[in-house]
Amino acid sequence: MSINFSAFLDSLTIMLSGMVGIFAVMLVLYAVIILLGKAFAPKK
């Protein structure tokens, strides 16, 4: 069994871009949750 090293490196770059995309979406969702929490905070 042999591994095509150039295909392996190509797959790493694709995987990295996917992980960065997931991280960006998580940050956006976190920011929206924080902003909604501040906008609709219960009044004292």
Backbone bond lengths (Angstrom), bond angles and torsions (degrees), N, CA, C in turn:
res aa  C-N    CA-C-N  psi(-1)  N-CA   C-N-CA  omega(-1)  CA-C   N-CA-C  phi
1 M - - - 1.450 - - 1.531 108.73 -
2 S 1.316 116.55 127.88 1.462 119.23 179.19 1.523 109.42 -125.09
3 I 1.315 114.97 150.75 1.461 121.47 -178.78 1.516 108.69 -106.92
4 N 1.323 115.83 130.01 1.458 121.36 175.01 1.530 107.18 -77.75
5 F 1.335 116.45 106.36 1.459 120.66 -171.43 1.523 112.20 -67.43
6 S 1.317 118.29 -36.01 1.466 119.49 -179.62 1.533 110.50 -69.69
7 A 1.321 117.62 -35.86 1.465 120.07 176.24 1.526 110.04 -68.19
8 F 1.311 117.20 -34.95 1.467 121.38 177.34 1.525 110.53 -63.39
9 L 1.333 117.68 -44.40 1.467 120.72 178.55 1.521 111.43 -65.92
10 D 1.348 116.77 -37.57 1.467 119.46 176.35 1.521 110.80 -62.55
11 S 1.321 116.98 -40.18 1.462 119.77 -179.74 1.527 110.89 -67.72
12 L 1.325 118.03 -31.36 1.466 120.17 177.55 1.520 111.37 -65.71
13 T 1.323 117.48 -40.35 1.468 119.50 179.13 1.528 110.75 -66.82
14 I 1.332 117.25 -38.18 1.464 120.47 177.90 1.524 109.78 -65.93
15 M 1.332 116.68 -42.34 1.464 120.70 179.09 1.531 110.65 -64.28
16 L 1.310 117.50 -39.06 1.466 120.69 179.02 1.526 110.94 -63.50
17 S 1.321 116.79 -43.49 1.466 118.57 179.94 1.529 110.66 -65.04
18 G 1.319 117.72 -35.80 1.460 120.34 176.47 1.514 112.18 -65.08
19 M 1.332 116.65 -42.25 1.469 119.76 179.96 1.524 111.43 -67.22
20 V 1.331 117.32 -37.86 1.469 120.79 177.19 1.530 109.52 -64.37
21 G 1.327 117.11 -39.34 1.460 120.56 177.92 1.514 112.09 -63.37
22 I 1.332 116.92 -43.67 1.459 120.81 178.63 1.527 109.77 -63.25
23 F 1.327 117.49 -42.75 1.463 121.34 179.37 1.526 110.93 -62.19
24 A 1.334 117.02 -41.11 1.465 120.70 179.76 1.525 111.03 -64.29
25 V 1.328 117.38 -41.61 1.464 120.97 178.84 1.523 110.31 -64.74
26 M 1.331 117.08 -39.69 1.464 120.06 178.05 1.529 110.99 -63.55
27 L 1.334 117.72 -39.80 1.461 120.59 177.98 1.529 111.45 -64.69
28 V 1.327 116.91 -40.95 1.466 120.52 178.79 1.520 110.17 -63.58
29 L 1.327 117.54 -45.28 1.460 120.40 179.00 1.525 111.32 -62.57
30 Y 1.319 116.82 -40.13 1.465 120.69 178.40 1.530 110.49 -62.58
31 A 1.332 116.79 -43.76 1.465 120.83 -179.94 1.529 110.64 -64.23
32 V 1.330 118.03 -40.02 1.467 121.07 178.92 1.522 110.46 -64.71
33 I 1.333 117.07 -41.74 1.467 120.35 179.21 1.523 110.64 -63.12
34 I 1.329 117.16 -42.97 1.466 120.64 179.36 1.535 110.44 -64.09
35 L 1.327 116.76 -45.08 1.472 119.84 -179.60 1.520 111.69 -64.46
36 L 1.324 117.74 -40.86 1.465 119.99 177.82 1.517 110.56 -66.30
37 G 1.316 117.97 -35.77 1.452 120.85 177.08 1.505 112.15 -64.37
38 K 1.322 116.67 -37.51 1.463 120.13 178.05 1.528 111.64 -74.62
39 A 1.328 117.23 -36.19 1.463 120.78 -177.28 1.528 111.97 -71.61
40 F 1.326 116.83 -35.74 1.461 120.21 -175.77 1.522 111.41 -116.13
41 A 1.324 116.62 36.93 1.464 120.73 178.06 1.525 109.16 -68.45
42 P 1.319 116.86 143.26 1.475 118.54 178.52 1.538 110.48 -64.98
43 K 1.312 114.47 136.59 1.460 119.65 -178.60 1.533 109.31 -80.87
44 K 1.310 115.66 143.29 1.468 119.93 -179.87 1.507 110.60 -97.62
